[in-house]
Amino acid sequence: MAIAKCFRSDGRMVLGTLLICAIILKVAYCQDAQKISAGKKAKTKLAATKTKPKVTVTSSIITQVVNKRRFQRVGETISVQSGDTLELRCRGNPVQWSVPLYLEDDHEGRLKTVQHEKYGVLALVNTSGADTGEFTCFPMFCEDTDCRKEYNKAAKVFVFFPDPQDLFVPSSDYYEVVQLRSNWPTVLPCQVTSPQAKVTLHREYPPSEVPVDGVEISFDVKKGFTIHRPRPYHAGEVYCVASLGNLRQSSIKYMLIYVNYPRAPPAPVIQASSSSLTAGDNLRVTCTVIGERDVATDITWEYPGQEIGRPLYTQESVTPMAGDNTHLSQSVLLVDEVRDVDQGTYTCTAHNLQGSKSVSTTVKVISKSVPKPKPKAKKPK
């Protein structure tokens, strides 16, 4: 199988194969992926989303309208049969609604919100499994025409739309590349449309079911599988399988790429061979960073000679340190036969996946004193 060449036996991806593997996956899965009917395509949620203010959920201010004039309070989740109408009411004036990503760009007029004197209404018609997700109501605090969401008074409900044809929320993609960060939980969004579906996680190569113990990997019916502390052996190609009654379906494929994230930005140290040199001397400026093993650290330079186009000459080295899981990264800037233009501030900046930090040192160049020529001896007359 071609995809097997993308990964080593320990699950790590072979360097330099990301683009090739992505092409292999796209060709393979475009041939056998299930067709998604128009109107049910859901936008794939990004693994890394923008940070939003934390929603503190209060006692529910949301009710569901059932059979026209009958109302019932909602819990954490509710189920509405695919094809039926969802109608929610939220106390407050005004209120603002947040809906699943797929519904944010509703061009069919299926989603409507109306504000009444004491409550707001959200109505969604012609529902499908693709509409499954979280609906949140935010009471608004207004001063004149300036209004803002009151996050501490928000209420939310997760709505399932069981679909006899789709156990998973449909996706317009056939595979998704997911980054496994060593310092951050990773979610595989195998979102089902029915809370009764049984979901398991599987590895494509070698074929096997991935154990889900609730500690290393857990499952939440509202969001999918979470790998709480990603490790290199989690890397590879996986997919989810959902079962309900006699129906069994597979999700899209997820290519998991492991990235060893550092605990903190680098802390470089800079030192010049001398802070004061005479023109014509050689200068060495050393930038040193102690970092975690297997975590890449890049070092860049700014120096006075840049302004006149003096080339950059450096010596780079990475040395493992004995006794702990660290290494020493070093960059040495070489300036041969310094001149007046080499006087000034030398700055090295160290970069890793957590950020960057710069340190500087100043070097002074002293011009050589030109000896006065000796007066010529006068010839005797």
C-alpha positions as CSV (number, residue, x, y, z in Angstrom):
1,M,0.0,0.0,0.0
2,A,1.5,3.3,-1.1
3,I,0.5,5.2,2.1
4,A,2.5,2.8,4.2
5,K,5.7,4.4,2.8
6,C,4.8,7.6,4.4
7,F,5.3,6.3,8.0
8,R,8.1,4.5,9.9
9,S,7.3,1.5,12.0
10,D,7.1,3.8,15.1
11,G,4.3,5.9,13.6
12,R,6.5,8.9,12.8
13,M,6.2,10.4,9.3
14,V,9.2,10.0,7.0
15,L,10.7,13.5,6.5
16,G,10.0,15.2,3.3
17,T,6.9,13.1,2.4
18,L,4.1,15.4,3.6
19,L,3.2,16.7,0.2
20,I,3.6,13.3,-1.5
21,C,1.4,11.6,1.1
22,A,-1.2,14.3,0.8
23,I,-1.4,13.7,-2.9
24,I,-1.6,9.9,-2.4
25,L,-4.4,10.4,0.1
26,K,-6.4,12.7,-2.1
27,V,-6.2,10.4,-5.1
28,A,-7.1,7.3,-3.0
29,Y,-10.0,8.8,-1.2
30,C,-11.5,10.7,-4.1
31,Q,-12.1,7.3,-5.6
32,D,-14.0,5.7,-2.7
33,A,-15.3,8.5,-0.6
34,Q,-19.0,8.7,-0.1
35,K,-20.8,11.3,-2.2
36,I,-22.3,14.1,-0.3
37,S,-25.6,15.5,-1.5
38,A,-26.0,19.2,-2.2
39,G,-27.1,21.1,0.8
40,K,-25.5,18.7,3.3
41,K,-21.9,19.6,2.9
42,A,-20.5,20.8,6.2
43,K,-17.4,23.0,6.5
44,T,-14.5,21.1,8.1
45,K,-13.7,22.5,11.5
46,L,-10.1,23.7,11.8
47,A,-7.9,21.9,14.4
48,A,-6.7,25.2,15.5
49,T,-9.5,27.7,16.1
50,K,-9.4,31.3,17.1
51,T,-9.5,31.9,20.8
52,K,-13.0,33.1,22.1
53,P,-14.0,34.4,25.4
54,K,-15.0,31.6,27.8
55,V,-18.7,31.0,28.0
56,T,-20.0,30.5,31.5
57,V,-23.3,28.6,31.2
58,T,-25.9,29.7,33.6
59,S,-29.2,28.0,34.4
60,S,-30.9,27.5,31.1
61,I,-32.7,30.5,29.6
62,I,-33.4,28.5,26.5
63,T,-36.6,26.5,25.9
64,Q,-37.6,24.4,22.9
65,V,-41.0,25.0,21.2
66,V,-42.7,21.6,20.8
67,N,-46.0,21.2,18.9
68,K,-46.6,24.9,18.4
69,R,-47.6,26.2,21.8
70,R,-45.9,23.6,24.1
71,F,-42.5,24.5,25.6
72,Q,-39.9,22.5,27.4
73,R,-36.6,23.4,29.0
74,V,-33.6,22.0,27.3
75,G,-30.7,20.1,28.9
76,E,-27.1,19.8,27.6
77,T,-28.4,18.0,24.5
78,I,-31.6,17.5,22.6
79,S,-32.4,15.5,19.5
80,V,-34.6,16.7,16.6
81,Q,-35.4,14.2,13.8
82,S,-33.8,15.1,10.5
83,G,-36.3,16.9,8.4
84,D,-38.3,18.4,11.4
85,T,-38.2,22.0,12.4
86,L,-36.0,23.2,15.3
87,E,-37.4,26.2,17.2
88,L,-35.7,27.6,20.3
89,R,-36.6,30.6,22.5
90,C,-34.2,32.5,24.7
91,R,-35.2,35.0,27.4
92,G,-33.8,38.5,27.0
93,N,-34.0,41.6,24.9
94,P,-31.9,41.7,22.8
95,V,-30.2,38.4,22.5
96,Q,-27.7,37.1,19.9
97,W,-27.4,33.5,18.6
98,S,-24.3,31.5,17.8
99,V,-24.8,28.5,15.5
100,P,-22.7,25.6,14.1
101,L,-20.1,26.7,11.6
102,Y,-22.1,25.1,8.7
103,L,-25.1,27.3,9.3
104,E,-23.2,30.6,9.6
105,D,-23.3,30.9,5.8
106,D,-26.9,29.9,5.3
107,H,-27.8,30.9,1.8
108,E,-31.1,28.9,1.6
109,G,-33.1,30.9,4.1
110,R,-33.6,27.9,6.3
111,L,-32.3,29.7,9.4
112,K,-34.3,32.7,10.9
113,T,-33.9,34.6,14.1
114,V,-36.6,37.0,15.4
115,Q,-36.4,39.4,18.4
116,H,-39.6,39.9,20.5
117,E,-40.2,42.1,23.5
118,K,-39.1,39.6,26.1
119,Y,-37.3,36.8,24.2
120,G,-35.6,35.9,21.0
121,V,-36.5,33.1,18.6
122,L,-34.3,30.8,16.5
123,A,-36.1,28.7,13.9
124,L,-34.4,26.2,11.5
125,V,-36.4,24.3,8.9
126,N,-35.7,21.4,6.5
127,T,-33.1,20.2,8.9
128,S,-30.4,17.5,8.1
129,G,-27.6,15.7,9.9
130,A,-25.2,18.4,8.7
131,D,-26.9,20.9,11.1
132,T,-25.8,18.9,14.2
133,G,-23.8,21.1,16.6
134,E,-23.9,23.6,19.4
135,F,-26.5,26.5,19.5
136,T,-25.7,29.3,22.0
137,C,-27.8,32.3,23.2
138,F,-26.1,35.4,24.4
139,P,-28.0,38.1,26.3
140,M,-26.8,41.5,25.2
141,F,-25.9,44.4,27.4
142,C,-26.6,47.7,25.7
143,E,-25.7,51.3,26.4
144,D,-27.5,53.5,23.8
145,T,-26.5,51.8,20.5
146,D,-23.4,50.1,21.8
147,C,-24.2,46.4,22.7
148,R,-21.9,43.6,23.8
149,K,-22.4,39.9,24.6
150,E,-22.7,38.9,28.3
151,Y,-20.7,35.7,28.2
152,N,-21.3,34.9,31.9
153,K,-25.1,34.8,31.2
154,A,-24.9,32.7,28.1
155,A,-26.8,29.4,27.6
156,K,-26.1,26.7,25.1
157,V,-27.6,23.4,23.9
158,F,-26.1,20.7,21.6
159,V,-28.6,19.6,19.1
160,F,-28.4,16.3,17.3
161,F,-30.3,15.7,14.0
162,P,-30.4,11.9,13.6
163,D,-30.2,11.1,9.9
164,P,-31.0,7.5,8.7
165,Q,-28.5,8.0,5.8
166,D,-25.6,9.8,7.6
167,L,-24.2,8.7,10.9
168,F,-21.5,11.3,10.7
169,V,-21.9,15.0,10.0
170,P,-21.1,15.2,6.3
171,S,-17.9,16.9,5.3
172,S,-16.8,18.4,1.9
173,D,-13.3,16.9,2.4
174,Y,-12.1,13.3,2.0
175,Y,-9.2,13.6,4.4
176,E,-7.8,16.1,6.8
177,V,-4.3,16.7,8.1
178,V,-4.2,17.1,11.8
179,Q,-1.2,18.4,13.8
180,L,-0.4,16.5,17.0
181,R,1.2,19.1,19.3
182,S,3.2,17.5,22.1
183,N,1.9,20.1,24.6
184,W,-1.7,20.3,23.7
185,P,-4.7,18.0,23.4
186,T,-5.8,17.1,19.9
187,V,-9.4,16.6,18.9
188,L,-10.5,14.3,16.0
189,P,-13.9,15.8,15.1
190,C,-15.7,12.5,14.3
191,Q,-19.0,14.2,14.9
192,V,-22.0,11.9,14.8
193,T,-25.6,12.9,14.1
194,S,-27.2,10.6,16.7
195,P,-26.2,10.3,20.3
196,Q,-27.1,6.6,20.2
197,A,-24.4,5.8,17.6
198,K,-21.5,3.6,18.8
199,V,-18.2,5.1,17.6
200,T,-14.7,3.5,17.5
201,L,-11.3,4.7,16.3
202,H,-9.3,2.8,13.8
203,R,-5.7,2.9,12.4
204,E,-5.4,2.5,8.6
205,Y,-1.9,1.0,8.7
206,P,-1.3,-1.4,10.2
207,P,-5.1,-2.1,10.3
208,S,-6.3,-2.1,13.9
209,E,-8.7,-0.6,16.4
210,V,-7.2,2.1,18.6
211,P,-7.8,1.5,22.3
212,V,-9.9,4.3,24.0
213,D,-9.3,4.1,27.7
214,G,-10.8,7.5,28.7
215,V,-7.4,8.7,30.0
216,E,-4.9,8.7,27.1
217,I,-7.8,8.9,24.5
218,S,-11.4,9.7,25.3
219,F,-14.6,10.1,23.4
220,D,-17.3,12.7,23.7
221,V,-20.4,12.3,21.6
222,K,-20.6,16.1,21.2
223,K,-17.2,16.6,19.7
224,G,-15.4,13.3,18.9
225,F,-12.1,11.7,20.1
226,T,-9.5,13.6,22.1
227,I,-5.9,12.6,22.4
228,H,-5.0,14.3,25.7
229,R,-1.2,14.0,25.5
230,P,-0.1,13.3,21.9
231,R,3.0,11.2,21.5
232,P,5.0,10.1,18.4
233,Y,3.3,6.7,18.3
234,H,-0.1,8.4,17.8
235,A,1.0,9.7,14.4
236,G,-0.3,8.0,11.2
237,E,-3.6,7.7,9.4
238,V,-6.8,7.0,11.3
239,Y,-10.5,7.1,10.8
240,C,-13.7,6.6,12.9
241,V,-16.4,4.0,12.5
242,A,-20.0,4.6,13.7
243,S,-22.6,1.8,14.1
244,L,-26.3,2.1,14.8
245,G,-28.7,-0.8,14.3
246,N,-27.8,-2.4,11.0
247,L,-26.0,0.7,9.6
248,R,-22.2,1.0,9.8
249,Q,-20.3,3.9,8.3
250,S,-16.7,5.2,8.2
251,S,-15.7,8.9,8.6
252,I,-13.2,10.8,6.5
253,K,-9.5,9.9,7.1
254,Y,-7.2,11.9,9.4
255,M,-3.5,12.1,8.7
256,L,-1.9,12.8,12.1
257,I,1.4,14.6,12.0
258,Y,3.4,14.7,15.3
259,V,5.2,18.0,16.2
260,N,7.3,18.2,19.3
261,Y,6.4,21.6,20.7
262,P,8.8,23.2,23.2
263,R,7.6,24.2,26.7
264,A,8.7,27.8,26.3
265,P,10.3,30.3,23.9
266,P,14.1,30.1,23.6
267,A,16.5,32.0,25.9
268,P,19.6,32.9,23.8
269,V,22.9,34.2,25.2
270,I,25.2,36.4,23.1
271,Q,28.9,37.0,23.6
272,A,31.5,38.8,21.4
273,S,35.2,37.7,21.3
274,S,35.9,41.3,22.3
275,S,33.9,44.4,22.8
276,S,36.7,46.6,21.4
277,L,38.8,45.7,18.4
278,T,41.4,47.4,16.3
279,A,40.6,47.8,12.6
280,G,42.0,44.7,10.8
281,D,41.3,42.3,13.7
282,N,38.9,39.3,13.4
283,L,35.6,39.3,15.3
284,R,33.6,36.3,16.5
285,V,30.1,36.8,18.0
286,T,28.6,33.7,19.5
287,C,24.8,33.1,20.1
288,T,24.0,30.1,22.3
289,V,20.6,28.5,23.1
290,I,19.9,25.5,25.3
291,G,16.8,23.8,24.1
292,E,14.8,20.5,24.4
293,R,16.0,17.6,22.3
294,D,14.2,17.1,19.0
295,V,12.9,20.7,19.1
296,A,14.2,22.8,16.3
297,T,15.7,26.2,17.1
298,D,16.5,28.7,14.4
299,I,18.9,31.6,14.9
300,T,19.0,34.7,12.8
301,W,21.4,37.8,12.9
302,E,21.3,41.5,12.5
303,Y,24.6,43.3,12.3
304,P,26.1,46.7,11.3
305,G,27.6,45.5,8.0
306,Q,24.2,44.6,6.6
307,E,23.6,48.2,5.7
308,I,26.4,48.2,3.2
309,G,25.8,44.6,2.0
310,R,28.6,42.9,3.9
311,P,27.9,39.1,3.5
312,L,26.9,37.0,6.5
313,Y,29.2,34.2,7.5
314,T,28.2,31.9,10.3
315,Q,29.1,28.5,11.8
316,E,26.2,26.5,13.1
317,S,26.3,23.5,15.4
318,V,23.9,21.4,17.6
319,T,25.4,19.4,20.4
320,P,23.5,17.0,22.7
321,M,24.1,17.7,26.4
322,A,25.0,14.8,28.6
323,G,22.7,13.8,31.5
324,D,19.4,15.4,30.4
325,N,17.0,15.7,27.4
326,T,18.5,18.9,26.0
327,H,20.9,20.1,23.4
328,L,23.1,23.1,22.8
329,S,22.4,25.1,19.6
330,Q,25.1,27.6,18.6
331,S,25.6,30.1,15.8
332,V,28.9,32.0,15.5
333,L,29.0,35.1,13.4
334,L,32.4,35.6,11.7
335,V,33.7,39.0,10.7
336,D,37.2,39.0,9.2
337,E,39.3,42.1,9.3
338,V,36.8,44.5,10.9
339,R,36.5,48.0,9.6
340,D,34.7,51.1,10.8
341,V,31.4,50.0,9.3
342,D,31.5,46.9,11.5
343,Q,31.1,49.0,14.7
344,G,27.7,48.9,16.3
345,T,25.1,46.5,17.7
346,Y,25.0,42.8,16.9
347,T,21.7,41.1,17.6
348,C,20.8,37.4,17.5
349,T,17.2,36.2,17.5
350,A,16.3,32.6,18.5
351,H,13.0,31.2,17.2
352,N,11.1,28.0,18.1
353,L,7.4,27.0,17.8
354,Q,6.6,28.8,21.0
355,G,8.0,32.2,20.0
356,S,11.2,34.1,19.7
357,K,13.6,36.2,21.8
358,S,16.4,38.6,20.8
359,V,19.7,39.6,22.6
360,S,22.3,42.1,21.6
361,T,25.9,43.2,22.2
362,T,27.9,46.3,21.1
363,V,31.3,46.2,19.5
364,K,33.6,49.2,19.1
365,V,36.2,49.4,16.3
366,I,39.3,51.5,16.8
367,S,41.0,52.9,13.8
368,K,44.7,52.1,13.4
369,S,46.9,55.1,14.0
370,V,49.0,55.9,10.9
371,P,52.6,56.4,11.8
372,K,54.0,59.8,10.6
373,P,56.7,59.3,8.0
374,K,60.2,60.0,9.2
375,P,61.8,63.2,7.8
376,K,64.4,62.4,5.1
377,A,68.0,62.9,6.2
378,K,69.5,65.9,4.4
379,K,72.5,65.1,2.2
380,P,75.7,66.9,3.1
381,K,76.6,69.5,0.7
